[in-house]
């Protein structure tokens, strides 16, 4: 068994991170769609199915009954399922059968307070000694990256007997003091606030005066990575993104997990730091007819759309709505459509930086004109919406936040359900990426 399959549906920026990790490790891989899995794409020649982050219920829906049954059957026969974040949630059980494959008997823990989901950056975890997959790690307490993770619902000890679930890692320390004193954790944030920038005095005052606690002690001791057997196969579920670019301790552990589980031999064990905006434009992707028009002029190509998206990011940063988070991820203030802009920007940077396959060129000839026309309308709306967010922050009495949010939802859909022109544009880009990257 040699090939690594990466599920493409509902993954977006997280699918690109998985693709880059496979490329960096020098592993044989292919991108697969849910509909292909439903028609038998997983075989004895597939060493592992890697399911990136994204929304679990969207992946669940994309697989459909046939795809879900195919994944379960493949794992039972000896396949290896590896899921990150949303991919981890997909592998869990769900009594209502809305977004869980049931590979692992555990469920996802509910988010009872907003702060439980609004954490991101590197955290210290403690690996469980004595397990083959943790003994391969570089250090017993690595710094691993989390990006707005869900949580595992760990059953009481009395109910765990015989469940077959091994806890490979638990969150060990998310204290503000650690963030201030160890540079590996300086990027850890709650919402858009870096903990390293907040003193203990400020945190105590906020808790006393406003009743707001930003020290995420709720993570400490919680399971972070699970592993278990299913038939002759196995599942490995991680709410940490071990494939994060420039996250060496997580990258090395992932490389060793792939080697131990699948017999794959990565050529290296680090995913290089990544700045998608610095990638060269190799394929302008000119539309044959029609054009949209952004603020800077006509949009006639993918390259124009990329430059327009970069202008929108700069506009958001200039008005304090967006801020640099990592070279591959722009942060955002609450309510601002930063996640959607990240998905579009990264997709445009990657698709314009690779030479297109014949299949991608054919698809663009079919959809290019409508894409650039819609993108021009969309870009104008996003520019207006960003400026409206800024005006609402300056004049909250005059500009109801509700109206600005409704405008955002018309462009992007809601926070949990994409929609509007954003959904259509991202769908075209996802297909172009699949056709351009999947066969490389």
N, C-alpha and C positions, 0 to 999 in steps of 0.2 A: 504494500500500500504506500503510495507516494504523494498523492495529490491532496492539497488543502482546498476545501470549498468554502467560499465566503458568501453568506446570504446577503443579497443586495437590497432587498425590499425594505423600505421604511428605515433606512440607515443614514443616508445623507452624509453629513460631515464625519460621522463615526464610521461609516463604511470606508471612507477615504483613509481614515487612520488605520483601519485594519489592512487595507490594500498596501499602504506605505510600509507597514510592519512586515508583511509578507515579502514585499520587494526588498526591503533592507536586509532581511534575513536570508535572502537568496533562495526562498523555498518555491517549489512548484505549486502553483495555485490556479484557481479559476473562480470567477464570480458566477454565482448561480442565482436565478430568480426562483421565487416560490413556486411559480407554475411549472418550472422545470423539475423541481423536487417532486411535485405531485405526479409527474410523468416519469419518475424513475431516475432522476439525475444522480442520486446518491447510490453508489455501488460499492462492491468490495475493493475497488481501486481508490476509493475516497478515504484518506486516512483520518480526516477530522472535518467536522462542520463548524466553522467559526461564525458565530452570530454576533454582529457588532451591536453597539448601543442604538438607541432610538426608542420609539414607543412600542412596548411589548404587544399591546392589543392590536396595533396596526400590522405587526408581523404575523400575529395569530390569524387575523382576518385574511391577509394575503395568502397564507399557506392553504387556508380552507380545510375542510375535512380530509380530503385526499392527501394534501401536503403534510398535515399534522400526523396522519397515520403513517405516512412514508418515513418521516423522521423517527418516530417511535420504533417502527419495525427495523429501520437501519441500525439504530443504537442497540436494540435487542440482539441483533446479529453480530455485534462487535464494533459498531461505530463509536467515535469519540465526539461528543458535543461539547463545545467550549463557548460560553456566552459571557459577554461583557455588559454590565449595566442593564439596558433594556433586553439584551440577549439573555442575561441571567434571569431576569424576571419572566421571560418567555418559558424558561425551563422549569419553573416552579409549578406547583399544583394550585388549582383555582376551583373551589367548589361550585362556582357558577359557570365554569367553562367559558369564560369570556376572553382570557388572554394567557392561559397556562397550559403547557404541553403535558405536565404531570410527570416529567422525567424524575424530578426530585419530589419527595412527599411533603417538603416544607412549603409554606405559603409566603407571600410577600406581606410584610408588616404594614399596617395603615400609616399614613402620614397624619399625625394628629395635631401638629403645629407646623406653621410654614417654615420655621427655621430648620426643621429636620430634613428638608429637601434642598435648601438654599445654601449648601456648602460646596466648596470647590477648591481644588489645589492639592498639594501633597500632604499626606497624613502619615504618621508613624503607625505601623501595624506590628503585631506580634505573631510570628508563625508558630504553628503547633509542632513541637519536635517529634521525631520518630516516624514521620510519614515520608514515604518515598518522594513525594512531590515537594515537600518543604525542605528535606535534607539537601535537595539539589540547589536551593537558593543560595545567593551570595552571602547574605547576612540574616540573622534571626529576627531582626526588627527593621525591615526595609522601609524607605519612604516611597509610598505608592500614591498614584494620582487618582482622585475622585472628581467627577464632574456631575454635580447635582444627583447623587445616587439615591436609589431606593434602599429598602432595608429588608433583610431576612427576618421572618418571624420565627425565632428559635423556640421550639416547644419546651415545656418543662422537662427536667431531667427524667422524671418518672415515665414520661411518654416517649422518650427517645430510644429506649431499649429496642435494638433490632431494626432501627429505621435505615441503617446503612449509610447515614450521612456523616462524612468526616469534615470537621471545621478545619480548614487549612490556615486561616488567618483571622485575627480579631483586631479591630481598631484598638490601639494602645494608648495614644496620647494626642489629643487635639487642643492642648492648652495654649492660651495666648503667650505664656512664657516660652514655650518651646518654639513658637513661631518667631518670637523676637530674638532668640538666642541661637537657633540653628538655621543656617541659610537654606537648607533643603526644604524647609517648611514656610519660608517667608511669603510664598505665593498663596497661602491658605486664606480663603475669604468666606465670610458669611454674607450672602447677597453680594453687594458691591463694596463691602468693607473689609480690607485686609486686617486680620487680627493683629499682625505684627505692628501695626500703626497705632494700636489702642493700648493705653496703659491700664494697669489693674485698677487704678483710681477711677479712670473714666468708666470702665466697665462696671465697677461697683456703683458709681453714681447713677448710671443709666438704669441699672437694675433696681436701685432704691427709689429714684425719682419717677421713672417712666414705667417700671415693671417690665423692662426689656432685658433679657439675658442673651448675649451673643456668644458666650463661651459654650461651645457645643459638646458639653460633657455627655449628652445623650448618646453619642457615638461610642464612647469608651467602653470596651468590653463586648461590643456588638460584633456578630460574625460579619466578615468581609468577603471571604472566599470559601466556597464549599466544593466538595468532591464526593462522588458516590458511584456505585455500580448500578447498571440497569441491564439485566440479562448478561450477555457476553461483552457488552460495551460499558461506557461510563459517561458521566457528565461532570464538567467543571464549570462552576458558576461564580463569577466575580463582579461585585459592584465597584471594584477598582478597575480603571482602564490601564491594564498592563501594557497596552500598545501605544500609550501616549508618547509623542515625539520628545526626545531629550529627557526622558525619565529613566535613567540607566538601571536603577535597581529593579524597577518593575519590568523593563525590557529584558533584562538578563533572566529574571525568573520565568517570564513567558517563554523565552527561547528554551530553557531547560525543561519546562512543562511539555512543550511540543516534542522535544527529543525523547523524554521519558514515556509519554503516552503514545506517540505515533511513530517513533523511530525516525522522525525527521531530523536532519542534521543541518541546522542553520549555519550559514557561512560566516555570520557575525552575530552578536547578541545585543546590539544597541540600535535603536531607531534614531537616526540623526534628528537634531532640531530642525524645524521646518518653518519656512516663511513662504506661504503660497503666493503672496503678492510680489515676491521677487522672482518668480519663475518667468522665463522668457515666453513671449507669444510666438508660437510656431504655426498656429492655424487660425487666421482671422475669421474664417467661417462666413464669408460674404453671402448674404441672402440674394437670391436671384431677382427678387422683385419686392417692392414695398419697403417701408422704413418706419421706425418709430422715431420719436424725437424726445430726447432728454433735455435737461437744463443746459447742457453744454453743446447741444446741437443734435443733428440726426443720428439715430442709432440704426446702423445698417448691418452690423455683424456681431458675433460673439465677443470680439475684441472691444467693440464699442460698449457693449453691455458690461463687460468687466470694468472698463474705465469709469463708466457711470456709477457702478456699485461702489468703486473705490472713492469716488467723489461723495457719495451719500455717507459712507463711513467717516470721511473727513469732516463732513458737515455735522454729523452727530457728535463727533469728538470736540469740534470747535464750540459747541453749545453745551458741553458737559453731560450729554445724554448717553454717549458711548465712551469707552476708554480702553486703551491697550491692555489686554489681559495676558496673552502670550502672542508670539509671532503668528500663530495660526488661529487665534481666537480673540475676537473683540468682546469686551465686557459691556454690560448695559445696565442702565438704571431701571428700577421696577416699572413695568408696563411698556417700556420701549421695545419694539420688535427686533431686538438684537439677535435672538436665535435664528430667526428667518433670514436676516441679512448675512449672518455668518454662513448659513447653508448656501445661499446664492453666491456669495463672494468666493467661497472656497471651491464650489463646483465650477464657476466660471474660470477661476485661475487654473485649475487642473485641466479642464477640457481644452482650454486654449494653449496649454503648454505641452501637449502631446500631439504627435502627428495622427490624424484621424485614420481609422480603418475604412475600407470601402463601404462597409455596412453603416458606419457612422456618417460618412459623406452622403450616402443615399437617404438616410433618415433626415439629415439636415436639409437636403434639397426639398424634401416633402414638408417639413415643419418650420424651416428657417424664416420664411416671410411672415408667417403669423406670429412667430416668437418675437421678432424684432419689433413688430407693430405693437404687440401687447406690452412688451417690455418698456417701450417709450411712455405709454400711458401709465403703467405701473410706477415707473421711476418718478414721474411728476407727482403722483399721489403720495409716494413715500417721502419725497422732499417736503411737501406741504404738511404731512403728518408729523415729521420730525420737528419742524418749526412750530407746529401747533402744540406739541409736547413742551417745547421751550416756553411758549407764550403762556401756557397753562401753569407752568411752574412759577412764572413771574407775576401773573395776574390771576391767581386762583379764584378770586371773587367774580371776575368777569368771564372767564372761560371755564365752563364746567368740564371736569376731567372725563365725565361720561361721554361727551361728544367726541373728544379726541380718541377715546378708546373705541367707540363705534367706528370711527374712520379707520383706525388701525385694523379692526376686525374685518372690515370690508375689503381691505387689501390683503391681509395675511390669514384670516380666520382667527379663531380663538387660540389661547395659549396651549390647549390640549388637542385641538382639532384644526389642522391647517385648512385653508380655504381661499376663496377669492382668486385673483390673478396669480398670486404667489404659488398656489398649489399647481396651477397649470404650467407656469414657467419652470418650477423646480422639477416637475415630472418630465419635461423635455430634457432638461440638463441631466437628470438621473439616467435617462435612456441613452443619451449621448455618451455619458461616462461609461455606462455598462458596455456599450458597443465598442468604445475606444480602448478601454482598459482590460476588459474581460478576456481577450484573446492574446494578451501580451505575455 
